[in-house]
Amino acid sequence: MKRLNITLPEKVAEAIEEYNNKSKFIAEAIIEKIEKEKKEKLDLLLVEGYKSEYNLDKKIDKEWEAATIEGWPEH
């Protein structure tokens, strides 16, 4: 554990007044915020990756289209 001296807005300090272990509450809130930001960054990277590979995927689908439908009954 590391001891920190932090300053909080008055309303925030009042809002956490009811918690017996304020340090634990604040630590959990910070961890939750960090994990949320990490997930959001990962989601953005995944979207960027999918977008950058879209044309390649489309080209590969087109190349394999004939083999995929080969042998299917014609209507």
Backbone atoms as SQL, in Angstrom:
CREATE TABLE atoms (id INTEGER PRIMARY KEY, chain TEXT, resi INTEGER, resn TEXT, atom TEXT, x REAL, y REAL, z REAL);
INSERT INTO atoms VALUES
  (1, 'A', 1, 'MET', 'N', 0.837, -1.180, 0.000),
  (2, 'A', 1, 'MET', 'CA', 0.000, 0.000, 0.000),
  (3, 'A', 1, 'MET', 'C', 0.882, 1.242, 0.000),
  (4, 'A', 2, 'LYS', 'N', 0.338, 2.272, -0.619),
  (5, 'A', 2, 'LYS', 'CA', 1.033, 3.553, -0.617),
  (6, 'A', 2, 'LYS', 'C', 0.046, 4.619, -0.167),
  (7, 'A', 3, 'ARG', 'N', 0.487, 5.461, 0.715),
  (8, 'A', 3, 'ARG', 'CA', -0.360, 6.525, 1.242),
  (9, 'A', 3, 'ARG', 'C', -0.247, 7.744, 0.335),
  (10, 'A', 4, 'LEU', 'N', -1.421, 8.305, -0.023),
  (11, 'A', 4, 'LEU', 'CA', -1.481, 9.502, -0.858),
  (12, 'A', 4, 'LEU', 'C', -2.311, 10.559, -0.149),
  (13, 'A', 5, 'ASN', 'N', -1.958, 11.786, -0.387),
  (14, 'A', 5, 'ASN', 'CA', -2.749, 12.904, 0.114),
  (15, 'A', 5, 'ASN', 'C', -3.411, 13.527, -1.117),
  (16, 'A', 6, 'ILE', 'N', -4.730, 13.385, -1.209),
  (17, 'A', 6, 'ILE', 'CA', -5.439, 13.898, -2.380),
  (18, 'A', 6, 'ILE', 'C', -6.459, 14.947, -1.970),
  (19, 'A', 7, 'THR', 'N', -6.849, 15.741, -2.936),
  (20, 'A', 7, 'THR', 'CA', -7.865, 16.759, -2.714),
  (21, 'A', 7, 'THR', 'C', -9.064, 16.418, -3.579),
  (22, 'A', 8, 'LEU', 'N', -10.246, 16.440, -2.988),
  (23, 'A', 8, 'LEU', 'CA', -11.493, 16.140, -3.701),
  (24, 'A', 8, 'LEU', 'C', -12.425, 17.334, -3.626),
  (25, 'A', 9, 'PRO', 'N', -13.250, 17.510, -4.639),
  (26, 'A', 9, 'PRO', 'CA', -14.279, 18.550, -4.542),
  (27, 'A', 9, 'PRO', 'C', -15.188, 18.275, -3.341),
  (28, 'A', 10, 'GLU', 'N', -15.685, 19.308, -2.759),
  (29, 'A', 10, 'GLU', 'CA', -16.519, 19.196, -1.554),
  (30, 'A', 10, 'GLU', 'C', -17.692, 18.225, -1.764),
  (31, 'A', 11, 'LYS', 'N', -18.358, 18.330, -2.897),
  (32, 'A', 11, 'LYS', 'CA', -19.521, 17.457, -3.164),
  (33, 'A', 11, 'LYS', 'C', -19.114, 15.988, -3.224),
  (34, 'A', 12, 'VAL', 'N', -17.945, 15.710, -3.773),
  (35, 'A', 12, 'VAL', 'CA', -17.465, 14.323, -3.847),
  (36, 'A', 12, 'VAL', 'C', -17.153, 13.821, -2.441),
  (37, 'A', 13, 'ALA', 'N', -16.486, 14.638, -1.656),
  (38, 'A', 13, 'ALA', 'CA', -16.160, 14.260, -0.271),
  (39, 'A', 13, 'ALA', 'C', -17.434, 13.975, 0.515),
  (40, 'A', 14, 'GLU', 'N', -18.448, 14.794, 0.315),
  (41, 'A', 14, 'GLU', 'CA', -19.725, 14.581, 1.003),
  (42, 'A', 14, 'GLU', 'C', -20.391, 13.294, 0.529),
  (43, 'A', 15, 'ALA', 'N', -20.293, 13.004, -0.763),
  (44, 'A', 15, 'ALA', 'CA', -20.939, 11.815, -1.327),
  (45, 'A', 15, 'ALA', 'C', -20.336, 10.520, -0.800),
  (46, 'A', 16, 'ILE', 'N', -19.045, 10.523, -0.481),
  (47, 'A', 16, 'ILE', 'CA', -18.422, 9.288, 0.015),
  (48, 'A', 16, 'ILE', 'C', -18.351, 9.242, 1.541),
  (49, 'A', 17, 'GLU', 'N', -18.924, 10.221, 2.182),
  (50, 'A', 17, 'GLU', 'CA', -18.892, 10.291, 3.644),
  (51, 'A', 17, 'GLU', 'C', -19.486, 9.052, 4.301),
  (52, 'A', 18, 'GLU', 'N', -20.489, 8.465, 3.690),
  (53, 'A', 18, 'GLU', 'CA', -21.184, 7.316, 4.282),
  (54, 'A', 18, 'GLU', 'C', -20.358, 6.025, 4.259),
  (55, 'A', 19, 'TYR', 'N', -19.305, 5.986, 3.461),
  (56, 'A', 19, 'TYR', 'CA', -18.489, 4.776, 3.362),
  (57, 'A', 19, 'TYR', 'C', -17.468, 4.734, 4.494),
  (58, 'A', 20, 'ASN', 'N', -17.417, 3.601, 5.189),
  (59, 'A', 20, 'ASN', 'CA', -16.470, 3.457, 6.297),
  (60, 'A', 20, 'ASN', 'C', -15.034, 3.422, 5.790),
  (61, 'A', 21, 'ASN', 'N', -14.795, 2.679, 4.734),
  (62, 'A', 21, 'ASN', 'CA', -13.441, 2.544, 4.196),
  (63, 'A', 21, 'ASN', 'C', -13.346, 3.341, 2.895),
  (64, 'A', 22, 'LYS', 'N', -13.146, 4.615, 3.036),
  (65, 'A', 22, 'LYS', 'CA', -13.090, 5.517, 1.871),
  (66, 'A', 22, 'LYS', 'C', -11.931, 5.173, 0.939),
  (67, 'A', 23, 'SER', 'N', -10.810, 4.778, 1.512),
  (68, 'A', 23, 'SER', 'CA', -9.651, 4.419, 0.689),
  (69, 'A', 23, 'SER', 'C', -9.980, 3.249, -0.227),
  (70, 'A', 24, 'LYS', 'N', -10.636, 2.249, 0.315),
  (71, 'A', 24, 'LYS', 'CA', -11.019, 1.077, -0.483),
  (72, 'A', 24, 'LYS', 'C', -12.011, 1.487, -1.566),
  (73, 'A', 25, 'PHE', 'N', -12.974, 2.298, -1.213),
  (74, 'A', 25, 'PHE', 'CA', -13.975, 2.748, -2.179),
  (75, 'A', 25, 'PHE', 'C', -13.320, 3.528, -3.318),
  (76, 'A', 26, 'ILE', 'N', -12.447, 4.451, -2.982),
  (77, 'A', 26, 'ILE', 'CA', -11.767, 5.268, -3.994),
  (78, 'A', 26, 'ILE', 'C', -10.882, 4.388, -4.871),
  (79, 'A', 27, 'ALA', 'N', -10.137, 3.457, -4.265),
  (80, 'A', 27, 'ALA', 'CA', -9.268, 2.561, -5.033),
  (81, 'A', 27, 'ALA', 'C', -10.080, 1.730, -6.025),
  (82, 'A', 28, 'GLU', 'N', -11.215, 1.189, -5.575),
  (83, 'A', 28, 'GLU', 'CA', -12.064, 0.391, -6.458),
  (84, 'A', 28, 'GLU', 'C', -12.632, 1.241, -7.595),
  (85, 'A', 29, 'ALA', 'N', -13.017, 2.477, -7.285),
  (86, 'A', 29, 'ALA', 'CA', -13.551, 3.376, -8.315),
  (87, 'A', 29, 'ALA', 'C', -12.484, 3.699, -9.360),
  (88, 'A', 30, 'ILE', 'N', -11.268, 3.918, -8.914),
  (89, 'A', 30, 'ILE', 'CA', -10.176, 4.224, -9.845),
  (90, 'A', 30, 'ILE', 'C', -9.875, 3.023, -10.733),
  (91, 'A', 31, 'ILE', 'N', -9.812, 1.838, -10.133),
  (92, 'A', 31, 'ILE', 'CA', -9.553, 0.620, -10.905),
  (93, 'A', 31, 'ILE', 'C', -10.653, 0.410, -11.936),
  (94, 'A', 32, 'GLU', 'N', -11.902, 0.613, -11.532),
  (95, 'A', 32, 'GLU', 'CA', -13.034, 0.469, -12.455),
  (96, 'A', 32, 'GLU', 'C', -12.911, 1.449, -13.630),
  (97, 'A', 33, 'LYS', 'N', -12.545, 2.682, -13.347),
  (98, 'A', 33, 'LYS', 'CA', -12.379, 3.700, -14.385),
  (99, 'A', 33, 'LYS', 'C', -11.246, 3.323, -15.345),
  (100, 'A', 34, 'ILE', 'N', -10.128, 2.864, -14.809),
  (101, 'A', 34, 'ILE', 'CA', -8.994, 2.467, -15.643),
  (102, 'A', 34, 'ILE', 'C', -9.378, 1.298, -16.550),
  (103, 'A', 35, 'GLU', 'N', -10.050, 0.296, -15.996),
  (104, 'A', 35, 'GLU', 'CA', -10.467, -0.867, -16.787),
  (105, 'A', 35, 'GLU', 'C', -11.443, -0.451, -17.886),
  (106, 'A', 36, 'LYS', 'N', -12.350, 0.465, -17.581),
  (107, 'A', 36, 'LYS', 'CA', -13.303, 0.951, -18.576),
  (108, 'A', 36, 'LYS', 'C', -12.578, 1.652, -19.725),
  (109, 'A', 37, 'GLU', 'N', -11.597, 2.494, -19.375),
  (110, 'A', 37, 'GLU', 'CA', -10.830, 3.199, -20.407),
  (111, 'A', 37, 'GLU', 'C', -10.020, 2.224, -21.259),
  (112, 'A', 38, 'LYS', 'N', -9.428, 1.200, -20.640),
  (113, 'A', 38, 'LYS', 'CA', -8.675, 0.190, -21.389),
  (114, 'A', 38, 'LYS', 'C', -9.593, -0.534, -22.372),
  (115, 'A', 39, 'LYS', 'N', -10.792, -0.887, -21.910),
  (116, 'A', 39, 'LYS', 'CA', -11.742, -1.583, -22.773),
  (117, 'A', 39, 'LYS', 'C', -12.166, -0.699, -23.935),
  (118, 'A', 40, 'GLU', 'N', -12.417, 0.573, -23.664),
  (119, 'A', 40, 'GLU', 'CA', -12.806, 1.503, -24.727),
  (120, 'A', 40, 'GLU', 'C', -11.692, 1.646, -25.762),
  (121, 'A', 41, 'LYS', 'N', -10.435, 1.722, -25.311),
  (122, 'A', 41, 'LYS', 'CA', -9.306, 1.820, -26.236),
  (123, 'A', 41, 'LYS', 'C', -9.191, 0.558, -27.078),
  (124, 'A', 42, 'LEU', 'N', -9.353, -0.608, -26.445),
  (125, 'A', 42, 'LEU', 'CA', -9.291, -1.872, -27.175),
  (126, 'A', 42, 'LEU', 'C', -10.412, -1.951, -28.198),
  (127, 'A', 43, 'ASP', 'N', -11.613, -1.548, -27.816),
  (128, 'A', 43, 'ASP', 'CA', -12.747, -1.548, -28.749),
  (129, 'A', 43, 'ASP', 'C', -12.449, -0.675, -29.964),
  (130, 'A', 44, 'LEU', 'N', -11.872, 0.498, -29.729),
  (131, 'A', 44, 'LEU', 'CA', -11.523, 1.392, -30.836),
  (132, 'A', 44, 'LEU', 'C', -10.473, 0.759, -31.751),
  (133, 'A', 45, 'LEU', 'N', -9.473, 0.115, -31.153),
  (134, 'A', 45, 'LEU', 'CA', -8.449, -0.557, -31.955),
  (135, 'A', 45, 'LEU', 'C', -9.044, -1.682, -32.788),
  (136, 'A', 46, 'LEU', 'N', -9.976, -2.434, -32.201),
  (137, 'A', 46, 'LEU', 'CA', -10.628, -3.517, -32.946),
  (138, 'A', 46, 'LEU', 'C', -11.435, -2.976, -34.117),
  (139, 'A', 47, 'VAL', 'N', -12.170, -1.903, -33.893),
  (140, 'A', 47, 'VAL', 'CA', -12.955, -1.291, -34.965),
  (141, 'A', 47, 'VAL', 'C', -12.028, -0.813, -36.075),
  (142, 'A', 48, 'GLU', 'N', -10.941, -0.144, -35.703),
  (143, 'A', 48, 'GLU', 'CA', -9.979, 0.323, -36.706),
  (144, 'A', 48, 'GLU', 'C', -9.401, -0.851, -37.487),
  (145, 'A', 49, 'GLY', 'N', -9.092, -1.936, -36.788),
  (146, 'A', 49, 'GLY', 'CA', -8.553, -3.121, -37.443),
  (147, 'A', 49, 'GLY', 'C', -9.532, -3.736, -38.416),
  (148, 'A', 50, 'TYR', 'N', -10.785, -3.864, -37.988),
  (149, 'A', 50, 'TYR', 'CA', -11.814, -4.421, -38.875),
  (150, 'A', 50, 'TYR', 'C', -11.993, -3.544, -40.108),
  (151, 'A', 51, 'LYS', 'N', -12.008, -2.225, -39.897),
  (152, 'A', 51, 'LYS', 'CA', -12.174, -1.304, -41.027),
  (153, 'A', 51, 'LYS', 'C', -11.007, -1.408, -42.005),
  (154, 'A', 52, 'SER', 'N', -9.795, -1.517, -41.475),
  (155, 'A', 52, 'SER', 'CA', -8.625, -1.570, -42.355),
  (156, 'A', 52, 'SER', 'C', -8.547, -2.883, -43.122),
  (157, 'A', 53, 'GLU', 'N', -9.151, -3.938, -42.608),
  (158, 'A', 53, 'GLU', 'CA', -9.104, -5.245, -43.271),
  (159, 'A', 53, 'GLU', 'C', -10.344, -5.520, -44.121),
  (160, 'A', 54, 'TYR', 'N', -11.313, -4.615, -44.111),
  (161, 'A', 54, 'TYR', 'CA', -12.581, -4.840, -44.802),
  (162, 'A', 54, 'TYR', 'C', -12.391, -5.155, -46.289),
  (163, 'A', 55, 'ASN', 'N', -11.614, -4.325, -46.974),
  (164, 'A', 55, 'ASN', 'CA', -11.437, -4.536, -48.419),
  (165, 'A', 55, 'ASN', 'C', -10.732, -5.849, -48.717),
  (166, 'A', 56, 'LEU', 'N', -9.743, -6.199, -47.910),
  (167, 'A', 56, 'LEU', 'CA', -9.055, -7.476, -48.093),
  (168, 'A', 56, 'LEU', 'C', -10.014, -8.637, -47.867),
  (169, 'A', 57, 'ASP', 'N', -10.826, -8.557, -46.817),
  (170, 'A', 57, 'ASP', 'CA', -11.809, -9.608, -46.548),
  (171, 'A', 57, 'ASP', 'C', -12.792, -9.749, -47.706),
  (172, 'A', 58, 'LYS', 'N', -13.226, -8.618, -48.227),
  (173, 'A', 58, 'LYS', 'CA', -14.181, -8.627, -49.335),
  (174, 'A', 58, 'LYS', 'C', -13.555, -9.291, -50.565),
  (175, 'A', 59, 'LYS', 'N', -12.282, -8.981, -50.833),
  (176, 'A', 59, 'LYS', 'CA', -11.574, -9.572, -51.969),
  (177, 'A', 59, 'LYS', 'C', -11.448, -11.088, -51.803),
  (178, 'A', 60, 'ILE', 'N', -11.081, -11.529, -50.606),
  (179, 'A', 60, 'ILE', 'CA', -10.945, -12.966, -50.342),
  (180, 'A', 60, 'ILE', 'C', -12.293, -13.656, -50.479),
  (181, 'A', 61, 'ASP', 'N', -13.355, -13.047, -49.974),
  (182, 'A', 61, 'ASP', 'CA', -14.702, -13.617, -50.118),
  (183, 'A', 61, 'ASP', 'C', -15.052, -13.801, -51.588),
  (184, 'A', 62, 'LYS', 'N', -14.738, -12.791, -52.391),
  (185, 'A', 62, 'LYS', 'CA', -15.038, -12.850, -53.821),
  (186, 'A', 62, 'LYS', 'C', -14.260, -13.992, -54.480),
  (187, 'A', 63, 'GLU', 'N', -12.978, -14.153, -54.105),
  (188, 'A', 63, 'GLU', 'CA', -12.149, -15.210, -54.668),
  (189, 'A', 63, 'GLU', 'C', -12.684, -16.598, -54.333),
  (190, 'A', 64, 'TRP', 'N', -13.231, -16.751, -53.165),
  (191, 'A', 64, 'TRP', 'CA', -13.720, -18.060, -52.725),
  (192, 'A', 64, 'TRP', 'C', -15.200, -18.276, -53.023),
  (193, 'A', 65, 'GLU', 'N', -15.875, -17.282, -53.521),
  (194, 'A', 65, 'GLU', 'CA', -17.315, -17.375, -53.755),
  (195, 'A', 65, 'GLU', 'C', -17.667, -18.545, -54.671),
  (196, 'A', 66, 'ALA', 'N', -16.954, -18.708, -55.768),
  (197, 'A', 66, 'ALA', 'CA', -17.250, -19.782, -56.714),
  (198, 'A', 66, 'ALA', 'C', -17.091, -21.143, -56.050),
  (199, 'A', 67, 'ALA', 'N', -16.029, -21.325, -55.292),
  (200, 'A', 67, 'ALA', 'CA', -15.800, -22.606, -54.629),
  (201, 'A', 67, 'ALA', 'C', -16.847, -22.865, -53.552),
  (202, 'A', 68, 'THR', 'N', -17.288, -21.815, -52.915),
  (203, 'A', 68, 'THR', 'CA', -18.267, -21.958, -51.842),
  (204, 'A', 68, 'THR', 'C', -19.615, -22.428, -52.373),
  (205, 'A', 69, 'ILE', 'N', -20.039, -21.867, -53.500),
  (206, 'A', 69, 'ILE', 'CA', -21.367, -22.222, -54.021),
  (207, 'A', 69, 'ILE', 'C', -21.314, -23.381, -55.013),
  (208, 'A', 70, 'GLU', 'N', -20.120, -23.881, -55.286),
  (209, 'A', 70, 'GLU', 'CA', -19.962, -24.994, -56.211),
  (210, 'A', 70, 'GLU', 'C', -20.734, -26.209, -55.696),
  (211, 'A', 71, 'GLY', 'N', -21.507, -26.780, -56.558),
  (212, 'A', 71, 'GLY', 'CA', -22.272, -27.960, -56.196),
  (213, 'A', 71, 'GLY', 'C', -23.635, -27.672, -55.587),
  (214, 'A', 72, 'TRP', 'N', -23.940, -26.394, -55.364),
  (215, 'A', 72, 'TRP', 'CA', -25.256, -26.059, -54.852),
  (216, 'A', 72, 'TRP', 'C', -26.263, -26.212, -55.987),
  (217, 'A', 73, 'PRO', 'N', -27.457, -26.665, -55.666),
  (218, 'A', 73, 'PRO', 'CA', -28.477, -26.777, -56.715),
  (219, 'A', 73, 'PRO', 'C', -28.855, -25.389, -57.253),
  (220, 'A', 74, 'GLU', 'N', -29.026, -25.314, -58.560),
  (221, 'A', 74, 'GLU', 'CA', -29.421, -24.055, -59.193),
  (222, 'A', 74, 'GLU', 'C', -30.936, -23.953, -59.186),
  (223, 'A', 75, 'HIS', 'N', -31.403, -22.751, -59.013),
  (224, 'A', 75, 'HIS', 'CA', -32.865, -22.531, -59.031),
  (225, 'A', 75, 'HIS', 'C', -33.256, -21.694, -60.199);
